[in-house]
Amino acid sequence: MGFMNWRAKSADVLQQGGVIGPDERLPWPQTAAMGVQHVIAMFGATVLAPILMGFDPNVAILMSGVGTLIFFFMTGGKVPSYLGSSFAFIGVVIAASGYAGSGANANIGVALGGIIACGLLYTLIGVLVQVIGTGWIERFMPPVVTGSVVAVIGLNLAGIPIKNMAASNFDSWMQAVTFVCVGLVAVLTRGMVQRLLILVGLIAASIIYAVLTNGMGLGKPMDLSALANAAWFGMPNFAAPVFSGNAMLLIAPVAIILVAENLGHIKAVTAMTGQDLDRYMGRAFIGDGVATMVSGGVGGTGVTTYAENIGVMAATKIYSTAVFLLAGLFALVLGFSPKFGALIQTIPLPVMGGVSIVVFGLIAVAGAKIWVDNKVDFSQNKNLIVAAITLIIGTGDFTLKFGQFALGGIGTATFGAILLYALLNRKG
């Protein structure tokens, strides 16, 4: 496949339940609809991360689009991925900037300097991988390890919708209504509607929520005033970095976690598409690193390939990189539209939580699919122990601290799985 030279597939493929590969695309209207769905899938987390750090969410949206386009071009349009705000930065950014937890981060500059340092380290790791290849990845990350790590990426996020996105019993029931809506769309519909199961399920659940709350007074009603008052066009609040040695030393090691996340995501997409994407691993790391530096340079969060969007690919079986080109362009435009940000904010939190349950679950199942496809033998104790420990420490968010730097659940699970397998595999 030449760069940006996708093989066009007819929309009939949707009716037949076919797979659209990275080097293929649907007609442009359907491709654009899929791009919109990916933007919505990433939106909740990409906006939440900057809010938790005191950054401007509109800058984060804008830079998720810019970062996705940088990644697209760095990988030659070969790797289907969306880049959004990384949660791995939250703890160290708060520590480095002394953020109090509400409002704008008055010390955002030193955090941005640290994010740029992290992006630079990440880029250098990518260059190293590009030069020496990915053989070490195959040696240290066999299918039992990669399957465990991918599963953990979904399981580690499970507490977010269940614990943080349902404030009442009514909200919990609405989460259930939402994932049932998505499930019904996935099973009972065909064609493009089925492929847009996340978007259609979300809209259906939002309508039900509005009827029950605004119409029948059962829960917190949807408030459209912010949407009505928001401007159609507005500049995000850009910010300049300040380079502080302490902040850079504190934030730069997050690059290790980003490498682990990106590695797991690419392994998941490789398993789903049946195409070997390992040869693009170095370029993917470089693209992610450069995107993080560019984002930090203007006031945005560090970025990473997004598990939410991998979950959408798993559900839709559409892996076309053309979708992510359009998704990146949509996000870039929407970063300048407070109206769009307000529209997404009107989606009820429990509805977004119900969608998140589906998406995170799909990621976890993608990890199990790696085991099945590669016929991992769990009668071997080394495989059994590695998978068992990895799943629990990742899901339970097992954290190890090295001074001020904390390695959370996904990081400890990833490096724990690699090291544990290397230790237990010594006797074959």
C-alpha positions in Angstrom: 0.0 0.0 0.0 1.3 3.4 -0.9 1.0 6.2 1.6 -2.6 7.4 1.8 -3.6 5.0 -1.0 -6.4 3.0 0.5 -8.2 0.3 -1.4 -11.8 1.4 -1.6 -14.4 -1.1 -0.4 -18.2 -0.9 -1.1 -20.7 -0.3 1.7 -22.0 -3.8 1.0 -19.1 -5.1 3.1 -20.9 -3.6 6.1 -24.1 -5.6 5.4 -22.0 -8.8 5.1 -20.2 -8.2 8.4 -16.8 -8.0 6.7 -13.6 -6.6 8.1 -12.0 -3.4 6.8 -8.2 -3.5 7.0 -5.8 -0.7 7.8 -5.0 -0.3 4.1 -8.7 -0.3 3.0 -11.5 2.3 3.4 -15.2 2.5 3.1 -16.9 5.3 1.0 -15.9 8.7 2.5 -19.4 9.4 4.1 -19.2 6.2 6.1 -15.5 6.8 6.9 -16.4 10.2 8.2 -19.2 8.8 10.4 -16.7 6.3 11.8 -14.3 9.2 12.5 -17.0 11.1 14.4 -17.6 7.9 16.5 -13.9 7.7 17.4 -13.8 11.4 18.4 -16.8 10.8 20.8 -15.2 7.6 22.1 -12.0 9.4 23.2 -13.7 12.6 24.3 -14.7 11.7 27.9 -11.2 10.6 29.0 -9.4 13.3 26.9 -11.4 16.0 28.6 -11.3 14.5 32.1 -7.5 14.2 32.2 -6.8 18.0 31.7 -9.6 18.9 34.1 -7.9 16.8 36.8 -4.6 18.6 36.2 -6.0 22.1 35.8 -5.3 22.3 32.0 -7.7 23.7 29.4 -9.8 20.9 28.0 -10.2 22.6 24.6 -6.4 22.7 24.2 -6.4 19.0 25.0 -9.1 18.3 22.3 -7.2 20.3 19.8 -3.9 18.6 20.5 -5.4 15.2 20.5 -6.3 15.9 16.9 -2.9 17.4 16.1 -1.2 14.5 17.8 -3.3 11.9 15.9 -2.3 13.6 12.6 1.4 13.6 13.7 1.2 9.9 14.5 -0.6 9.2 11.2 2.1 10.8 9.2 5.0 9.4 11.3 3.7 5.9 10.8 3.1 6.5 7.1 -0.6 6.0 7.6 -0.1 2.3 8.4 -1.1 2.0 12.1 -4.7 2.7 13.1 -4.6 4.6 16.3 -6.0 7.7 18.0 -4.0 9.8 20.4 -5.6 11.3 23.5 -4.7 12.7 26.9 -2.7 10.2 28.9 -3.7 9.6 32.5 -0.2 8.5 33.3 0.8 12.1 33.7 -1.8 13.1 36.3 0.0 12.1 39.5 3.4 13.5 38.5 2.0 16.7 37.1 0.1 17.4 40.3 3.2 16.7 42.3 5.5 18.9 40.1 3.1 21.8 39.8 1.6 21.7 43.3 -1.9 21.8 41.8 -4.6 22.2 44.5 -7.3 20.3 42.5 -9.7 22.9 41.3 -9.7 25.7 38.7 -6.8 26.6 36.4 -3.3 25.3 37.2 -1.4 28.5 38.1 2.0 26.6 37.8 1.2 24.9 34.5 4.4 26.0 32.9 6.8 23.8 34.9 4.4 20.8 34.2 4.6 21.5 30.4 8.4 21.6 30.5 8.3 18.2 32.2 5.9 16.9 29.5 8.2 18.0 26.8 11.1 16.3 28.5 9.1 13.1 28.7 8.2 13.4 25.0 11.8 13.8 24.1 12.8 10.7 26.1 10.0 8.8 24.5 11.1 9.9 21.0 14.7 8.7 21.7 13.4 5.3 22.8 11.5 5.2 19.5 14.7 6.0 17.5 16.5 3.2 19.4 13.7 0.7 18.5 13.8 1.9 14.9 17.5 1.2 14.7 17.8 -2.1 16.5 14.4 -3.5 15.5 11.7 -5.3 17.6 13.3 -8.7 18.1 13.7 -8.0 21.8 10.0 -7.3 22.0 9.2 -10.9 20.7 11.7 -12.3 23.2 10.4 -10.5 26.2 6.7 -10.2 25.3 5.4 -13.6 24.1 1.6 -13.9 23.6 0.9 -14.8 27.3 2.5 -11.5 28.3 1.0 -9.3 25.6 -2.5 -10.8 26.1 -2.2 -10.2 29.9 -1.1 -6.6 29.4 -3.8 -5.8 26.8 -6.5 -7.3 29.1 -5.2 -5.3 32.1 -5.4 -2.0 30.1 -9.2 -2.5 30.0 -9.6 -4.0 33.5 -7.5 -1.3 35.1 -10.0 1.3 33.8 -13.1 -0.6 35.1 -13.4 1.4 38.3 -13.7 4.7 36.5 -17.2 4.2 35.1 -18.5 2.0 38.0 -17.1 4.0 40.9 -16.9 7.6 39.5 -19.6 7.9 36.9 -22.7 6.8 38.9 -23.6 9.0 41.9 -26.9 7.4 42.6 -28.9 4.2 42.2 -30.8 5.8 39.3 -27.4 6.6 37.6 -26.4 2.9 38.0 -29.6 1.8 36.4 -29.0 4.3 33.5 -25.5 2.8 33.0 -27.2 -0.6 32.7 -29.7 0.8 30.2 -26.9 2.3 28.2 -24.8 -0.9 27.8 -28.0 -2.8 27.0 -28.8 -0.2 24.3 -25.3 -0.7 22.9 -25.6 -4.5 23.0 -29.0 -4.4 21.3 -27.6 -2.2 18.5 -24.6 -4.6 18.2 -26.8 -7.7 17.8 -30.1 -6.6 16.3 -29.0 -4.1 13.6 -27.0 -4.5 10.4 -24.8 -2.5 8.2 -23.6 1.0 9.1 -25.9 1.3 12.1 -24.3 -1.8 13.6 -20.8 -0.4 13.0 -21.8 2.8 14.7 -23.0 0.8 17.8 -21.3 3.1 20.3 -22.7 6.3 18.8 -26.2 5.0 18.2 -26.4 3.3 21.6 -25.2 6.5 23.3 -27.9 8.6 21.5 -30.6 6.1 22.3 -29.6 6.0 26.0 -29.4 9.8 26.1 -33.0 10.1 24.8 -34.2 7.6 27.4 -32.3 9.5 30.1 -34.0 12.8 29.0 -37.5 11.2 29.1 -36.9 9.8 32.6 -35.3 12.9 34.1 -36.5 16.0 32.3 -39.9 14.4 31.5 -40.6 12.3 34.6 -38.4 13.9 37.2 -36.6 10.7 38.2 -33.0 11.9 38.3 -30.7 14.8 37.6 -32.2 16.5 34.4 -30.1 17.2 31.4 -29.0 20.9 31.4 -28.7 22.4 27.9 -28.0 26.0 29.1 -24.2 25.7 28.7 -24.7 24.4 25.2 -27.0 27.3 24.3 -24.6 29.9 25.7 -21.4 28.5 24.3 -19.7 30.3 21.4 -19.4 28.5 18.1 -15.8 29.6 17.7 -13.2 30.5 20.3 -9.5 30.2 20.9 -8.3 27.7 23.5 -6.2 29.0 26.4 -2.6 28.3 25.1 0.2 28.2 27.7 4.0 28.3 27.4 6.4 25.8 29.0 8.9 26.5 31.7 11.9 24.2 32.0 12.5 23.2 35.7 15.1 20.5 36.4 13.1 19.0 39.2 9.9 18.9 37.3 11.6 17.4 34.2 13.2 14.6 36.3 9.9 13.9 37.9 7.8 13.8 34.8 10.2 12.4 32.1 10.1 8.7 33.4 6.4 8.6 32.4 7.9 7.8 29.0 8.4 4.2 30.2 4.7 3.8 30.9 3.8 5.3 27.5 6.1 2.8 25.8 4.3 0.0 27.7 0.8 1.3 26.8 1.7 1.9 23.1 3.3 -1.5 22.9 0.2 -3.2 24.3 -2.1 -1.2 22.1 -0.1 -2.1 18.9 0.0 -5.8 19.9 -3.8 -5.6 20.4 -4.4 -4.1 16.9 -1.9 -6.6 15.4 -4.0 -9.4 16.9 -7.3 -8.0 15.7 -6.2 -7.2 12.2 -3.9 -10.2 11.6 -1.4 -7.8 10.1 2.2 -7.5 11.6 2.5 -3.9 12.8 5.6 -4.6 14.9 7.8 -3.2 12.1 6.2 0.2 12.7 6.7 0.1 16.5 9.7 2.5 16.5 7.9 5.0 14.2 4.8 4.7 16.5 6.9 5.6 19.5 8.5 8.5 17.7 5.1 9.8 16.5 3.7 9.6 20.0 6.8 11.2 21.5 6.8 14.1 19.0 3.0 14.6 19.5 3.6 14.8 23.3 6.3 17.4 22.8 4.1 19.5 20.5 1.2 19.3 22.9 3.3 20.3 25.9 4.7 23.2 23.9 1.3 24.9 23.8 -0.4 24.0 27.0 -1.8 20.5 26.2 -1.4 17.2 28.1 0.9 14.4 27.2 -0.7 12.0 24.7 -0.8 8.3 24.2 -2.5 5.8 21.8 -6.0 5.4 23.1 -7.5 2.2 24.5 -11.0 3.6 24.1 -10.6 3.7 20.3 -9.1 0.2 20.1 -12.2 -0.9 21.8 -14.3 0.7 19.1 -12.2 -1.0 16.4 -12.7 -4.3 18.2 -16.5 -3.8 18.1 -16.8 -2.5 14.5 -14.1 -4.5 12.8 -13.1 -1.3 10.9 -9.4 -0.7 11.2 -9.0 1.7 8.3 -6.4 4.4 9.0 -8.4 6.7 6.8 -10.9 6.8 9.7 -8.2 8.2 12.0 -7.1 10.8 9.5 -10.6 12.2 9.5 -11.0 11.8 13.3 -7.8 13.8 13.8 -9.1 16.6 11.5 -12.5 16.6 13.2 -10.8 17.0 16.7 -8.5 19.7 15.4 -11.5 21.8 14.1 -13.6 21.0 17.3 -10.7 22.2 19.5 -11.7 25.7 18.3 -15.4 25.2 19.1 -16.6 25.7 22.7 -20.0 24.8 21.3 -18.9 21.2 20.6 -17.2 20.9 23.9 -20.5 22.0 25.6 -22.5 19.5 23.5 -20.3 16.6 24.7 -20.6 17.9 28.3 -24.4 17.6 28.0 -24.1 13.9 27.6 -25.3 12.5 31.0 -22.4 11.1 33.0 -24.1 7.7 33.6 -24.7 7.3 29.9 -21.0 8.0 29.2 -20.2 5.6 32.0 -22.4 2.8 30.4 -20.5 3.3 27.1 -17.2 3.2 29.0 -18.1 -0.2 30.5 -18.6 -1.6 27.0 -15.5 -0.1 25.6 -13.2 -1.0 28.5 -14.7 -4.6 28.5 -13.9 -4.9 24.7 -10.3 -4.1 25.4 -10.1 -6.7 28.1 -11.6 -9.3 25.8 -9.1 -8.3 23.1 -6.3 -9.5 25.5 -8.0 -12.8 25.9 -8.3 -13.1 22.1 -4.5 -12.9 21.9 -4.3 -16.0 24.1 -6.9 -17.9 22.1 -5.4 -16.9 18.7 -1.9 -17.9 19.8 -3.0 -21.1 21.6 -1.4 -20.1 24.9 -0.9 -23.3 26.9 -2.2 -22.6 30.5 -1.3 -26.1 31.6 2.2 -24.7 31.8 2.7 -23.2 35.2 4.9 -20.3 33.9 2.0 -19.1 31.7 -0.6 -19.6 34.4 1.4 -17.7 37.0 2.4 -14.8 34.7 -1.2 -14.3 33.5 -2.7 -14.7 37.0 -0.4 -12.2 38.8 -0.5 -9.7 35.9 -4.3 -9.5 35.8 -4.6 -9.0 39.6 -1.9 -6.4 40.1 -3.1 -4.5 37.0 -6.8 -4.6 37.9 -6.1 -3.8 41.6 -3.9 -0.9 40.5 -0.8 -2.2 42.4 1.5 0.8 42.7 5.3 0.9 43.4 7.0 4.2 44.3 10.5 5.2 43.5 11.1 8.4 45.4 8.4 10.8 44.1 7.8 8.7 40.9 4.9 6.2 41.2 4.4 3.3 38.8 0.7 2.5 38.8 -1.3 -0.6 37.9 -0.8 -0.7 34.1 3.0 0.1 34.5 3.6 -2.5 37.2 1.5 -5.1 35.4 3.4 -4.5 32.1 6.9 -4.6 33.5 6.0 -7.2 36.1 4.7 -9.5 33.3 7.9 -9.0 31.3 10.2 -9.6 34.3 8.2 -12.5 35.7 8.1 -14.3 32.4 11.9 -13.8 32.0 12.4 -15.2 35.5 10.1 -18.2 35.2 11.1 -19.1 31.6 14.7 -19.7 32.6 14.0 -23.5 33.0 11.8 -23.5 29.9 
